[in-house]
């Protein structure tokens, strides 16, 4: 029903988000996440690839047993279906590559859902 959701054991959703932030910010290259960056205000994430950067943003929502990322349109532009797919696929790939032992399942909605702002 919602954007990208990572189901976490107990109340470890905030810890998972904190670890995502730490891996983006770390200086050491080993295990660093180099494909995502945070907005200047620190509330959103965008992909760093030249052709995809700032085509969309993710806003995280921490819940009791899940970490949800809603997609947000960039300013006055809509999020295209291709950008939507790219962002969702790459976020799930990032979490599988770096945090596969910190969540039990990841889920993505096929179309925009509650909390998404695409158009």
N, C-alpha and C positions, 0 to 999 in steps of 0.2 A: 504494500500500500504506500510505502514511502520511498523516496529517493534511493540512496545506497545505505544499507543497514548492515552493521557488523554486530552480531550477537555475542555478548561477552558474559563470562561466568560472574555471578554475583554482582558486585557493584564496581567492576573494574573498567567501566567505560571511560571514566575520566583519566585513568592511568594509561589507557590505550591512546587517547588523544594527546596526553602529555608526552608519551613516547614518540608519537608521530611528529610533534613539534620539535622535540629534542633532536631527532634524526635529521630534520630539515635544517636546524640551526647549527649542528655540530661542525667543528672545523676538521676533525679527522676524517679522511676520505673513506676508510673502511666502514661499511654499513651506513654511510651517509645517504640520505634521500636527496638526489640532485634534480629530480624531475618536477618537484612541486615547490611553490613559494607562497608565503603568507602576504596578505595585503598590508599596506603601511599601518593600518590600525590594528592589525593582528587578529582580526575576526574572520577572515575568509582565506580560501586557498585557490590558486589558479595553477594550471600546468605551465611549465617553463619552456617547452619546445617552441621554437620560433614561430611556426605556423599556427600554433594553438594557444599561445599565451594570451590571457585575458579575453578569450572567446566565451568564457563562462567562469563562474566562481562557485566554490562550495562553502556552505555555511554549516558548521558542525552543531549538532544538538546532542547533549549528553542525557541519556535516560538511565533508569535503574539497571537494566540488563542489556543495553544496546547503545551503540554509537551510530548516529544517523547523520548523513551528509545530504543536505538539500542543495540542489543546483539553483544558482541565481544568475539572472541575465546581467551582462555588463552594460551599465548605463542605459542608453536608448536603443541598444541592439537586442534583437531576439536571439535565443540560443537555437541554432539549427539542429536538425535531427542528427547530422553527422557529428557536430561538436558534442551533443548530448551523449551519443554512443562512445565517442573517444574519451571524454572525461570519465564516464562511469566505468568503462573498461579499464582505463589506466589507474583509476583509484583502487579498484578491486585488485588489479595486478600488483600494485605497490604494497597493499596490505598482505597479500599472499606471500610476496617475496620477503617482507621484513617482519611481519607480526603473526605468522600462521599459528603460532602456539598461544596467542593471546585472545583469540575469538574462535567460536565453534562453527560459525557459518556466516557467509556474506550473501546479501540479497540485493537485487536491483529491480526497480520497477521498469517496465518496458516503455511507459509513457510518463509524462510529468504527473506528479501526485501531490498530495497535501504538503504544503511547505515549499514546494518548488515555485520559482518565479522565472519562467522562461520567455514569456511574451509580454 
